[in-house]
Amino acid sequence: MFKTIEGKLIEREIGEAPIECKGEKATTIIVFAEEGDVEVLGVYALEGLGLEVDSATKELRKSEAILAL
């Protein structure tokens, strides 16, 4: 079950898949969209790729630091 930005609760299937963005590659958890769903790159995927959103330009950039636990 997922909560959309509008606050609606929806059910979608999930899985794993390789992804690539800005020359970075990773395997991540994905949500299988249905017709009419908006495509998004979630925080989990961004962190896996070592990317973040620049708050000033609203563009993706390589993360300056990666949190290690």
C-alpha positions in Angstrom: 0.0 0.0 0.0 1.3 3.4 -1.0 0.2 7.0 -0.2 0.2 9.4 -3.1 1.2 13.0 -2.9 -2.5 13.8 -3.0 -3.0 11.6 0.1 -4.8 8.7 -1.7 -4.0 5.1 -0.7 -3.2 2.8 -3.6 -2.0 -0.8 -4.1 0.8 -1.6 -6.5 3.1 -4.6 -7.1 6.8 -4.2 -6.2 10.0 -5.9 -7.4 13.7 -5.3 -8.0 15.3 -4.1 -11.2 18.5 -2.6 -12.4 18.3 1.2 -13.0 20.6 3.8 -14.6 20.5 7.6 -14.3 23.2 10.3 -14.9 25.7 7.5 -15.7 25.2 5.8 -12.4 23.8 2.2 -12.1 22.2 0.3 -9.2 19.7 -2.4 -8.4 16.8 -1.0 -6.5 13.2 -1.8 -5.4 10.7 -0.6 -7.9 6.9 -0.1 -7.9 5.0 -1.3 -11.0 2.9 1.6 -12.1 -0.5 1.4 -13.7 -1.9 3.4 -16.6 -2.2 7.0 -15.5 0.4 6.8 -12.7 3.1 9.4 -12.7 6.7 8.3 -13.1 9.0 9.2 -10.2 12.5 8.3 -9.0 12.2 7.7 -5.3 14.6 8.5 -2.5 15.6 4.9 -2.1 16.6 4.7 -5.8 18.4 8.1 -5.6 20.4 7.0 -2.6 21.3 3.8 -4.3 22.6 5.7 -7.3 24.5 8.2 -5.1 22.3 11.1 -6.4 20.4 13.9 -4.7 18.2 16.8 -5.7 19.9 20.2 -5.7 17.4 22.4 -3.8 18.5 25.6 -5.6 18.3 24.3 -9.2 15.8 21.4 -8.7 18.2 19.2 -10.8 19.8 15.8 -9.9 23.5 15.9 -8.9 26.0 13.4 -7.4 25.7 13.3 -3.6 28.5 15.1 -1.8 28.4 12.4 1.0 26.8 9.0 1.3 25.5 8.0 4.7 27.2 4.9 6.0 25.6 2.9 8.8 
